[in-house]
């Protein structure tokens, strides 16, 4: 098993503030994202990843997010094993200080 790349919440915030186009997927449960998620992120629950795998671009670097970084790390390990270009947001939403919105308010 090889190491999973990580990115800090601060680095993600800086990229978003610069207007960089980054691929973000939040793997938390519905009630967690309703409490607030990064507006630019897509929501695919961790348990739905195997069924939604075709919705993830294998060639594009994709950053995965959860509450603390543990679940998204597991998703990254699963997808990396299948050849996907993945990055885990270390510390998760607990360490993210940027803008968040309830999922229901995101277009």
N, C-alpha and C positions, 0 to 999 in steps of 0.2 A: 504494500500500500504506500502510495506517495503522499506527500504533504499537500494540504489544501491551501490555496492562496487565500489571504485575508486582507480586508480593507477596514479601516477604522470608520466609525460614524462621522468623525470630523472630515475625513477625506471625501466621503460621499457628499456631505453638506457643501464642501468647497466646490466639488465638481458641478453640483446642481446650481449653486450660486453663479458659477461661470457660464452656465447655460450648456454645459456638456451634455450630449445625448448618451445616457447610460441606461442599461437594461437592468431593472430592479424587479425582483419577485418576492413578495411577502408571503411566507408559508404558515403564518399564524391562523388560528381559528377565527370564525366569523365574528364572535363577540370581541375578540382582541382587536381586530382591525376596525371594528366599529368605534372602539375607544380612541382610535387615531392611528393613521398610517402615513407614510411619505406619499404625497399626492401623485408623484411620478411613477410609483410602483404599481405593478399588477398584483392581484391577489389570487394565488393558487394554494389552497390548503395543502399541508405536507402530505396528508393521506391521499390527495388527489393527483399528486405529481406523476405517479406511474401511468394513470389514465390520460393525463394532460401533457405527456412528454412531447408530443408533436407540436405543442404550442410554444415550445422553447427552441430557439435557434441554436443549433449545435455549434455553429461557427462563431457566433457572437459571444463575447464575454458577458456573462450574466451574473449579477450580484444577488445573493439570496439573503433574506432578512427574517428574523424571528424575534422573540422577546429578549433572549439573552445570548443568542449565537449558537446554542446547542442543537436545536432542531434544524436550523438552516445549515449547520455543519454536517449533519447527517444527510440532508438532501444533497449537499455538495459532494459528499463521498459517494453517494449512490449514482449521481449523474456523471461525476468525473470518471467513475469506473466504466461508464457507457460512452466515454469519449467526448463529453461536453466540456466547454470552457467556462468553468465556474469559479466564483469568488464568494467567500463567506464574510458577512459584515460582523466583525468581532464585537462582542458586547451587546449586540442586538439593539432593539428599540429602548432598552433601559438606559443605554448610553447615548442615544441620539437626541440632540438638542435643537434640531432644525424644525421647520414647519411640518405639522401633521394635520390631517383632517380625518373625520370619520369616513369610512368607506362610502356610506350613503350620500356623502356630499361631493364625491369625486366622479366627474363625468364618466 
